[in-house]
Amino acid sequence: MYGLDAISAHNGWQLAALGISIVFTGLIILSLAISQIHKVLELWDRRYTYYQRIRKLVQRKHRSEATVSDPVLPKNVKESARQFKLLIEQMGEPFPLPKLLDFSKKCGLLHSHSSINDLLQAKLIIPDGKGYFFWNHEVEKNIKVSMKERSKI
């Protein structure tokens, strides 16, 4: 079998159409990339300006975090902080959170997950970067001081 019959028998027309569509798709993508390269070059030329903007935003964020007042905890979170501090003193520091969670459930504390989450958000429990956590005594002192100051008012 030769000629057009052989091409039809072995899916030659479909392969030719597929090849043409692949080539044209590649050419379209290439033309779009070339048409937008001026934007990439402009971004590259202004990279230091953008870097300075990002740096200023980060510095503003750090300044705003530094000026935030001491955390004010609701009464139920203060109570859970007291309970979890006792548990952590029993376990010892550093401690893994799953162990603290299991220990709190064994002791019968309610809503352990949400209480630990509240303590993490209040930065009373802080990570050491290796998968373990510590009790933050500085934040606890600030909270106690602010509670005493409020009671005098």
N, C-alpha and C positions, 0 to 999 in steps of 0.2 A: 504494500500500500504506500503510495506516494502522493505528494501534493496536498491539495486542500482536504482530501479525505483523511489523510494521516494527521493533519493539524486538528481537525474536528474530533477524531477518534481519541486523541490523547489530551484533550482539554486545552489545546493551544490557544484558542480564542480567549478563554477565560484567563489564562496566564498572561497573555498579552495585555488584556484590559487591566489586570491587577498591576502589572509592571508600569503601565502608563499612569495609572492613578497614584501609585507610590511616587513616581518621579514628579508628577505635578504637585502632589501634596508637599513634597520636599522643597520644590521651587517656591511655593506659596509661603511656607514657613520661613525660608531664607529671605524672601522679599520683605516680609513683615519685620524680621529681625533687622535687616538693613535700614528699613524706613524708621525704626525706633532707636537706632544706635545713637542719634544725637541727644536723646534724653539720658541715656546711660552715661555718655561723655560729660554732659552738663552736671549730672549727679557726681561724677568722679571729680570734676573740677571744683565743685562746692563742698566736698566732703569735710573740710575743716570747719566750714560754717555750720554744717549740720552737727558735727561733733561738738562744737561749742554750745549749740542750743541744747543738745541732750545733756551735756555736762551741767549747764545752768539749771535745767529742770531737776536733775538728780540732787544738786546742792540745795535747791529750794525745798525739795522733799525732805532731805536730811535736817534742814533748819526747822521745818515745821514739825518734824517728829521730835526734835530736841526741845521745842517749846511747849509740847503737849504737857498738860498738868499730870499730876500723879493719878493713877487709875482709881476710879471710884467704883467699887464693886457693890452690887445689890446684896441685900441681907442674906439671901439663900446661897449666893456664891461665897460670901464670907464664911458661912457655916460649913459649906463643903470644903473650902480652903483649909479650915481648921481640922476637919476630919481627915482630909487627904495628907495634910502635913504630918499628922500622927501616924498614918499608915506608912508614909515614906520614911519617917524616923525608925519605924519597926523594920522596914525592908533594908534600909541603908542606901547610901548614894554611891555611885550612879545607879539608876534603875531603868529597866525597859518598861515601856508603857503597857504591853500586854500583861506583864507580871503585876503591875499596879492595878490593872483592870480586874484581873482574876482575884487578887487579894481583896479589892473593894467589894466584889460580888460575894466572896466568902464571908465578909464582915457584915453583909446585909445593907450596904449603902444603895439607895435608890438612884436611878438615872446616872449611872457611873460614866457612861460615854459622854453625855452632855456636860456633866460636871468637869470631867477632864478637859473637854474642849473649851469650856469657859476659863479654866485655869491656864490653859495654853494661850488663849487669846489675851488674858490679863498679864501674861508673861511671868506668872508665878512658877510655872514649870517651863524650863528652858532646855533645849537640846544641846548636847556637847559635840555634835557633828559626827559621831561614831555610832549612832543608833541608840544611845542612852540619854537619860535626862537627869537634870538636877533641880532641886528646889531653889528658887531665887529669893535669898534672904533679904537682899537690898529692896526689892519691890515690896516684900512683906513689911519691912520696917517703914517704908514710905506710907503704906496703907494704914498701919497702926498709928503713925504720927498724924496723918490727916484725919483719922477717925477721932483721935483725942482732941485735935484742934476744933473739929466740928462740934464736939460735945460741949466745949467751953462756950460756944456761941449761943 
